[in-house]
Amino acid sequence: MDPFQPHHFSPRLHDLLKNTDLQQLSRLPSPRLATTALPNIGLIELVSPQAFEKDYQPLYTTFFHGQERENPSLITARLAADFAGQRSGLAPYRVLGLRDNAGEAIGAAQFSVLFLPATGTGAKYAVPYLQYIYVRPQNRRQDLSEVLHTLVLAVATADAEALGGGRTVPFTLFESEPTGYGTTEASKGTATERAEIHARSGSRALMLRGQDGRVCSAHVQPGLEVGEGPLTLIWAIRPSPAMLEEGWDVAECGKALVEGYYRSLRDEGFPEENIAVAEGIVGARMRGREFFGMALANVTVDMYKADIEEM
């Protein structure tokens, strides 16, 4: 039984998802969501630029800071272009928002849908790249993040079907940090807690391994503003519940992800010089190494920080 009903969705979102089976994309059973999450949700929406600026941006800027946070004005401009139908040929960019029964914003997921180049075996994938997900503190432990994760997969699936070409959505891609990473005990605790939460959802790290067995991160985020340097993070993948088994090749999918990720950043107009620096670092790390998946809890700070010159 699908716990989501038409009245839960804004018209724009309902129209996009009307042919999508949400239950097969949910990690949690319908009876649980009907008890924990849905009583706290008044509306699920594809957030407009005006709604983001007025209602969701305050939450976003509360939870994300410094180099990890994209300038909110760029997000608003991207949403405005999307709602105006001016993003043809670019990766879809979405903000999925949750409101409570009083109409207040309580959480959101901000993501792009990457249409990856075909792999060497001809497989075609669409992968939601989840850049930010957040829930208001008083609404945590209500399974709202699970609702957002389910709907991210649903929107990506609908976008892939609209594009055509037989693309499947095997997993959600997002960024993380290794257990124990940080400069203070508080930040180390936060990184450990996040990794444990991701691991419980079945997420795994996508890493690079050389013939000598040494492991390093496959992900370098370019500076988001002119003059900012690159930032090493960890790629994490959360398998779609609709995929009964891992029917995709990690090594080939990893290469396609790197290409699709940097292409999407160019499409969005991030500084080319910054993108080229980050892309060059990853390209150097990839030489003589292969992609593989490993438990997030087993990623160490040494793997996270290792640069090609150090290996």
SULCORBEL-V865886 format. One line per field, one symbol per residue. ss: DSSP state (a for helix, b for strand, c for the rest). phi: phi as a letter, one per 20 degrees, with the letter a starting at -180 (. if undefined). psi: psi as a letter, one per 30 degrees, with the letter a starting at -180 (. if undefined). A space follows every 50 residues. Layout:
ss: ???
phi: ???
psi: ???
//
This chain:
ss: cccccaaabcaaaaaaacccccaaaccccaaaaaaacaaaccbbbbccaa aaaaaaaaaaaaaccaaacccaaaaaaaaaaaacccccccccbbbbbbbc ccccbbbbbbbbbbbcccccccccbbbbbbbbbbbcaaaccccaaaaaaa aaaaaaaaaaaaaccccbccbbbbbbccccccccaaaaaaaaaaaaaaaa cccbbbbbbbccccbbbcbbbcccccccccbbbbbbbbbcccccccccca aaaaaaaaaaaaaaaaaccccaaaaaaaaaaaaaaaccbbbbbbbaaacc aaaaaccaaac
phi: .efedgffdfgfffffdfddefffeefdfggfffeeeffedebdceffgf fffedeggfgffecclffdfggfffffffffffemddgndfgccceddde fenefcracdbddeeffgffenfccdcfeeebbbcggfdfmcmfffffgf fffffffffffffnnmfddeaedbdbcfgneqdcffffffffffffffff enfcedcdcefenfcbfeccefgecgneefcfcdfccdffffefbfecef fffffffgffffffffgenfgfffffffffffgffffmccfbdbfgfefd ffffefdgfed
psi: kjfkleffkleeeeeegfgkjeeffkfkleeeefeeeefgkekkljklee eeeeefeeeefefklbffkkkfeeeeeeeeeefghggkflkkkkjkkkka ffgkkfllkklljjjllklfggkkkkkkjjekkkkkefglgggeeeeeee feeeeeeeeeeeeaghkljflkklkallkgklfleeeeeeeeeeeeeeef ggklkjlkklfgfkklkgkjklkflkfklljkakkkkjkkffjfligkke eeeeeeeeeeeeeeeeefglkeeeeeeeeeeeeeefkgllklklkeffkl eeeefkleff.
//
